[in-house]
Amino acid sequence: MSKGVCILIHGFTGTPQDLEPLATALRAQGYTVHCPLLAGHGGTREDLESATATAWVDSVGPLVRTALTQGPVHLVGFSMGAMIAAILAASYPIASVTMLAPAVFYVGTQKLFRQIAGVIKETWDAPRPSAYLKDRINRISQMPLSSVKQFRRVVLMGKAAIPKMVAPLCIVQGLLDETVEPRGANWVYQYAGSAEKSLYWLPASRHLICHGPEADRAAEMVCTFIRSHPAPLQDPGIPQENVNA
């Protein structure tokens, strides 16, 4: 029998592979794990260009509502996915929220292209090299500028939602992150409405936490946190007003 449902939300221009090592660890712990593909991702440049911030949130919302009828739901978001997790956690009775490298503050648009690609290239020499990392560079190189505007919308929506969250919160941030600014983790910790919250730093990690040198440590942190919160603070139910992105 499943201990609960974990919904893992990938980052901007990413795919569920962003979080696959963590998904594997959670499944081994007995959780049902879902890794939805955000609208427009994993396809062509045109697919991404046509997707909106609302569509990205809606890629996860229905899954959350269904999962809440089945048991405790834990949200885990990476980068932009962490902001989507905050948006949903502000409106639904979630058992716990984990934010990995939350995209609260990020480098400028032009620097964004250079930094993400640079981080991935450096990660090739890490203990966990994979074709996924090379594929990610190709996807980033095709990122439409219009999609960056939608990314910014999600960030603003997430920042507005963070003070409204009540679920226990775990934040994990790499100190060497060159894509989002590490100070964003402190911002989330300071302003999150959650009564119970914790912040963990990974001194040797860059942005791709789940594929970096401290991936095992990060997975252990998240699994331990989720195990310690088996149920939401209130009975699962569907709110009267859904997220209006």
Rosetta blueprint (number, residue, H / E / L):
1 M L
2 S L
3 K L
4 G L
5 V E
6 C E
7 I E
8 L E
9 I E
10 H L
11 G L
12 F L
13 T L
14 G L
15 T L
16 P H
17 Q H
18 D H
19 L H
20 E H
21 P H
22 L H
23 A H
24 T H
25 A H
26 L H
27 R H
28 A H
29 Q L
30 G L
31 Y L
32 T E
33 V E
34 H E
35 C L
36 P L
37 L L
38 L L
39 A L
40 G L
41 H L
42 G L
43 G L
44 T L
45 R H
46 E H
47 D H
48 L H
49 E H
50 S H
51 A L
52 T L
53 A H
54 T H
55 A H
56 W H
57 V H
58 D H
59 S L
60 V L
61 G H
62 P H
63 L H
64 V H
65 R H
66 T H
67 A H
68 L H
69 T L
70 Q L
71 G L
72 P L
73 V E
74 H E
75 L E
76 V E
77 G E
78 F E
79 S L
80 M H
81 G H
82 A H
83 M H
84 I H
85 A H
86 A H
87 I H
88 L H
89 A H
90 A L
91 S L
92 Y L
93 P L
94 I L
95 A L
96 S E
97 V E
98 T E
99 M E
100 L E
101 A L
102 P L
103 A L
104 V L
105 F L
106 Y E
107 V L
108 G L
109 T H
110 Q H
111 K H
112 L H
113 F H
114 R H
115 Q H
116 I H
117 A H
118 G H
119 V H
120 I H
121 K H
122 E H
123 T H
124 W L
125 D L
126 A L
127 P L
128 R L
129 P L
130 S L
131 A H
132 Y H
133 L H
134 K H
135 D H
136 R H
137 I H
138 N H
139 R H
140 I H
141 S H
142 Q L
143 M L
144 P L
145 L H
146 S H
147 S H
148 V H
149 K H
150 Q H
151 F H
152 R H
153 R H
154 V H
155 V H
156 L H
157 M H
158 G H
159 K H
160 A H
161 A H
162 I H
163 P H
164 K H
165 M L
166 V L
167 A L
168 P L
169 L E
170 C E
171 I E
172 V E
173 Q E
174 G E
175 L L
176 L L
177 D L
178 E L
179 T L
180 V E
181 E L
182 P L
183 R H
184 G H
185 A H
186 N H
187 W H
188 V H
189 Y H
190 Q H
191 Y H
192 A L
193 G L
194 S L
195 A L
196 E L
197 K E
198 S E
199 L E
200 Y E
201 W E
202 L E
203 P L
204 A L
205 S L
206 R L
207 H L
208 L L
209 I H
210 C H
211 H H
212 G L
213 P L
214 E L
215 A H
216 D H
217 R H
218 A H
219 A H
220 E H
221 M H
222 V H
223 C H
224 T H
225 F H
226 I H
227 R H
228 S L
229 H L
230 P L
231 A L
232 P L
233 L L
234 Q L
235 D L
236 P L
237 G L
238 I L
239 P L
240 Q L
241 E L
242 N L
243 V L
244 N L
245 A L
